């Protein structure tokens, strides 16, 4: 079971959670034994920390390491047990009297705050409405996605071509100018685009004829082709629809499709919208956990082949191919609104997914084949109750309905920071060497009244949550963006771009793109 840290953890360390860092200063830490459970069930501490367990139950218990490295023997009510953890690693333990009681101590090398980083922003493009993507075609051109249904080309010299590369304004739903999560949301170029001339987009199409009554729209993934004699122009009559997924509500559309290093197309889809993953169009156990729907999932398909009655193929190593109760397109599940997904250009080419939270917690997941990331059993690394979403329950299941272990995020933060996470990239550029291997991401805005996004950076950790801090802007008086942060982009050199606008909705032309450069 997973516990609510803020109610049961008596940690004897000073918490330093905020814009500068979300890390703990090393000292001692405490775990309580309550109601036949260790509370909290898992904690991360610095090497050298002494953990103190207190038995607050009426029944006797033990603190017994799975590897035999420590054992309290029998602890009666009121007893304490201490153990120091000088070495890094993960130490699992249990109660020998009640083996269903388990816990975990994650020991990291240091919990000291990372150095404060500052960067500058170089304007790249402006006059946009609601920029949602800045994507490379692998040929020195960059492509700007605008939520209203336009894609424009930026030439290598920085010039933005006036005539749209693609225009699907007549194919998307009518957008609300005040606020909307629908529209043109994703673009991915075929890995062999130079030869094949094929590209893929995800957008919000009007609800299909025959769709369930009262539903809102359809997430459509389509293939287009450029003209053979004009690679700067899409043949709009070439659209081939690969997928259409009906959605009950306007929000939670996912969006940023991407080809993986394996050559397959990865597609993130939200849980259908609304709140709590319940209500019209949501399964009794929530769409995130229900494997008979594509909503609340990361999909993986083969665009270079076709299946029976499908305009695409299913890769032979998809985790649930042929498994009863699972749709074969599913690569991972348990998501609320996985808006931004990106593969690391370096390292082990991991798949990073920012999953927008609801009332309390935002998260980034490092997604693996077949993983279940918890929604709507969890929000971030915390328990979630659809009937009481403003409080994290003390206890919830740590396994899905099939007995699979729910996977915790690598990054999380609370709504004291902002409103919704905006995923980014692992930095693999050359310009800012101190950020190499760090994850650059953001929060959209502190509230819905005026754009006040927060640029963030997280330092990898081998165990437990990654440490994050605000990435300060050196050439602004406040050190902040002072706009809504909509998305990120990355060029072929690994440099990262931030996409902003001054409007909450897709209206006017305040959208801008900046390149993140050294301060």
N, C-alpha and C positions, 0 to 999 in steps of 0.2 A: 504494500500500500504506500501511497505517497502522502506526505503530511504537509500541513500548512505551517510554514516556518515561522511566520510572524506571531503565531499564538503559542507555540510550544518550544521554540528554541531559546534556551537560556545561554547564549553565547557570551563569553567573557572577552569580547573583542569589540573595538569601536568600528561600527559600520561607516563606510564612506561611500554612500551611494548617491550619485547625482550627475551633473553634467560633466564633471571633470573625470570621474572614474566610478566604476561599480564594484570595487574590490574591497577586501577586508584586510586589516592590519593583523599580522600573525600574533597570537597569544595562546590562551587556552580556549577550549570550546566545550560545551556541555550538551549531552543528549539525555532526555528523560525517557523512562520506561513507563508508559501510560496505556491502560486499556489493552494490554497484551500486544503492544507495538512499540517500536523505537521511534521517538519523535524528536527531531526529524529523522526520516529513514536514511537519508543520504546527505552528507555535508562535505564541502571542499575546504581544506585547511592547508596552511603552509607547512613545509617540512620543519620539524622541531616543535610543533604544537602538541600539547597534552590534551587529550579528550577525557572528559569526566562524565561517566554515566551515573545517573541517580535512579534507583528503583522507586518510583512513586506508585507502584501497584501494591495491592494487598497480597498478591501471589509471589512466590520466589521465582527468580529468573537467573540466567547466566549471560555473560558477554563472552562468546566463544568464537575465535577467529576460524574461518573455514580452512585456513592453511595451518592452524595450530600455533600461530605466532603469539597469541595471547589468550588468556582464559581467566575469567574472574572467579571461577567456581560459583557455588550457589550464593546468590545475593538475596537476602530477605528484604522485606519492605523497609525503606529508609536507608538502605545500604548504598555505598558509593564505590565505584571502581575507576581507577585512572590508568591510562596507558599513553606513553609518548610515542610519536611517529616521526623519527628522525629521517627516514628515507621516503623518497617519492614513490608513488604507486597507488593502486586501488586495493583496499583491504575490506573484504566482505566478511561479515560475521553473522551469527545467529544465536538463538537461545537453545541450549542443549535440552532444556526441559520442555520447551514449546517450539519445535523446529520450524513452524510456520512463521515465526518472528524472525525477520532478517533485516540487516542494515548494511550500510556501506560508508567507509571513510575514504575520500579521495584526497591524496596528499600531493600537492604541487610544489615545484621548486621554490617559488616565491610568490607572495601575495602583495608585493610592493606596487604602488601605483606606477604605471608606465610613464615615460616622459611625455610631456605635453607637446603635441605637434601643431604646427601652423603652416598653412598653405595660402596661396594666392589664387585668384580666379581670373582667367583671360577670356574676354568675350569672344564667342565664335559665331553666333547667329542670334538674331532677334526678329521681332515682327511676327512671331508665331502665335498661334492661339493657345493650344494646350499640348506641348511637346511630350510625347510618351516613349520615344525611343530614338537612339542615335546609333545606327547599325552599319557595320562595314560589310561590303560585298567582296572584300579580299582583293580589290583592284585599285586601291587608293581613293576610291569614292566612298563618301559617307552618306547615309540615307536618314532623313529626318521624318519620323512618324508624328503626325498631328492627329489628335483624338477625333477631330471633326471629319476625318476620312481621307486625308491627303498624305502622300509621301513625296518629299522633295529631295533632290540630289544636291549634295555639297561637293563641288569639284576639289581636286587636290590643292588648288590655289586659294581655297576658302570661299569661293563664290557659290552662292546658292542659286540654282537655276529657277527661274520664275515659273516655267511650265511644269506642272506636277508630273512626277514619274508615274504615279498611280493616283487615281481619283475615284473613290467609292462612296462619295457623299450621297449618291442616290441609292446606295445599297445598304446603308446602315440605318438603325432606328433613329427617330428624331430625338435629338439630345436636349436635355434640360440645360439652359444656359447658367442656371444658378449652381447646380451641382449634378454630376452624373459620373457613374463609373463605367458606362458603356462606351461604345465607339470603336475606332480602329486602335487595337491594343498591342498587336504583336507582328513582327516581321522577322523572317529567317530566310537567308539565301541558301540554295542547295549547295552542298559542299563542292560540287563541280559546276558551279554557276557559270563560269567562263565558257564552258563547253555546252552545257544544257540550257542555260538561260532561264532557269526555273526559280521561282521564289514563292514563299508561303506567307500568308497573313492570317491573323485571327481577328475577327471583328464581330460586333453585335448586330445581327440581322433581325428584321421584324419577325414576329412570331409566325411560325409556319401554319398553313392550313392543316387542320386536324390535330394541332397541339392541344394539350389539356386546357380546359376553359379557365380563364382567369390568370393564366401565366403571362410572362412579360416579354420575353425575347428568345432568340436562339444564338448560342455561341457557334460561329461558323469558322471552320478552318478550310481555306481554299488555296489551290495552286494557281498561279498565273505564270505567263511567259512574256519575256520581252520580245520585241520585233527583231528578227534576224539581222536586219540592216540598220537597226537603231537601238542599241543597248541602253539608251537613256529614256526609253519609253516602253511602258507595259502595254501589251495588246489586251485591252479590256474585255474583248470577246473570248479570251482564252481561259476564263475562269473555270476551274474544275473543282467542285466542292468535294472535299474529303470527309469532313465530319460536320454534322449539325446536332447540337445538344440543346434541347429546350430547357429554359430556365424559368423558375416560378417567380423570381423577384429581380429587380433592377441591378442590385449590387452583387459583389463577390463574383467577378467574371474571370479572375486570373488574367493571363494575357501574354506575357513575354515569351513566346515560343522560341526554341533554339535547337540547333543540331548539335548532338553530342560528338565527342571524339570518335565514337563508333559509327558515325554516319546516319544515325536514326534521329527522327524528329521527336523532341520532348515537348509536351503540351500541358501547361498548368491550368486547372479548372477549379473555380471556387465551389462552395457547397450548395449553391443555388440562390443564396441571398437571404434577406430578412435578418433575423437575429436568432441566436441560440441553436441554429441548425434544427429547428422544429417548425411545424405548421405546414401550410400549403406547399406541396411538392417536396416535402422532406420525409424521409423514411422514419419509422418509429424510433430507430436507434441513431438517427442522424445520417445525412448523406455522407459525411466524412468517413464514417465507420461502415457504411453499407456498401458491400462490394458488388452489388447488382446494378449500381449506377456509376456513371463516369464523373459525376459531380463530386467535388472535394478530393480530387486525385491529381497525380502527375501521370500523364499517359506517355507511351513510347510506341511509335509506329514506324513502319518502313515505307517511305514514299516511292521507292523504286520498284515495288512489286504490288500485286493485287491479290486479295484473298477471295474466298467464296462470298459473292454478293457484297464485297467491300472494295472501295477504290484504293485501298492501301493494304499492305501486308502486316502481319504480326511477327516481330523478330522471334526466332526459335528459342531464345533464352529469356524472353519475358517471364517474370516470376510466376504468373498465374495462368499461363497458357495451358488449357486443358484441365484446369482445376475447377471442380464443381463449385458454383456459387460466386465465381469471380469472372468479371469481364476481362478478356485477354489483353486489352490495351493497357491495363493498369500496371504502372511501374512502382508506384508508392501511393499511400493513402493516409487519411486522417488529417486533412487540411481544411482550413476555413476559407482563406482567400489567398492562395499562393501567387501573388501578383508578379513578382520579379524572380526569374530563375536564371542562373548563369553558371557556366562551367569555368573552372580555373584554367587559365592558359598554361600554367606551369604546375609544379608539384605533382600530385597524383591525379590532377584534372577532376577534382571533386565537383559535385553538383550542389550549389548553394541556393537555397530557396527562402525568401522572406515571406512569412505567413502572417497576414494582418490579424491582430487580435480583436477582442470585442471591448469589454469594459475595463480590463485591468492590465493585461500583459501582451507585449509584442515579442515576436521571436524570429530567429533565423535557424533553419535546419540544414544540416549536412546530410543530404538524402542518399540512401543506399537502396539497392535493389530489394523490392518487396517490403520496405519498411513501413511501419504504422506510426504516425507522428501525433496521434492522440486526440485530435478534435473529434467530437465534443465531450470527451471524457476529461481532457485537460485543455488549459489555455496557457501556453508557454510550458513551463515545468511545474505548473500548479494545477490542483484539482479544479474542475469546473462543474457547476450545477446549472443546467438550463433553466431551472425554476427559480434560481437565486443568483443571477450572473454577476452581481456587484460584490459578492463575497466568495473568496476561494474556500471551499469546504476543507475540513480537517483531513478527511480521508477519502480516497477514491481508488478504483482499481488501477493496477499498474500493468494490466494485460488486456488485450483486445478480446473479442468474443471467441476467437479461435485459439486463445491461450498465448498469442504472440506478445512479446514484451513491447510496450510502448516506448518509443525512442524520444529522449529529451532533446530540446534544442541546444545549439552550441552558444547562442546569444539570446538574451532576453532583457527587457527593461519594462518598467511600469509606466502608467499614464501620468505620473508626476513629471515625466520628461516631455511627452507630447501625445499625439492622437493616433498615429498609425505609422508603421514601419514602411520604409521604401528600400528595397534590397539593392545591392550594388555588386561590386566585383572584388576579387582578390587582386591587389595591385601588383602588376608585373611589368610596369614601365621602367624607364631608365632615369627619368628626371628627378624623382624624389626617392633616393636610395633608402632612406630610413623607413619608408613605408612598404618596402618590398615584403611580400608575403602576408601583409595585413589586409583585412577586409574593410573596404570603404562602403559605407551605407548611410542612411539618414532617417530622420523622422519628418513626416510631411509638414506639420505645423503644430504649434502649441495649442491652437484652437481653430475654430471655423470662422473667426471674424476677420482676421488679418494674417496674411502669410508671414510665418515666423518659423521656418523649417530649421532643423538642427542637423548639421553635417557631423558624421560620427566615424570612428575608426576602431576596429577591434583587433586585439593581439591574439594569435592562436594559442591554445592551451592543449596539452596532450591529454589532460584529464579535467572534466568538469567544464563549467561555463567559461567562454572566452571573456577577457577583460576588455571593456570598451571605454572610450572617453570622447568628449566633443573634439572635433577637428576645427580649430579656430581659423577664421579668415583674417589674414594679417592686414589686408588693405581696406578693411571697413572699420568704422569707428566702434561698432558694437562687437566686432569679431564674428558676426552671424550673417546668414544669407539674406534675411529680411524679405523673403518671398516664400511661396509654397514650393516645396521640392517635389517634383512629379516623378522623376526617373533618373537613370544613369545611362551612360554609353561608354563604350570602350573601342579604341581603334586597334589597328593591326600591330602597333608597337606596344600595346598594353597600357597606354595612357588612358585616364578616366575623365569623363565629362559629366557635368551635372546639369539637369534640365529643370527649369523653374518657370513659374508664372506668378503674376500678382493677383490673378483671379482664382477663386475657388472652383469655378466651373469652366466649361469650354466656351469662352466668350471673349471678345476683344482680341487685341494682338500684343499682349504683354509677355508672351512666352519667350524665353531666352535659353541659350545653351552656352555654358562656360567650360573651358578646359581647366582642370586642376593642375597647377604648376607650383614650383617651389616658391616659398615666401620670399 
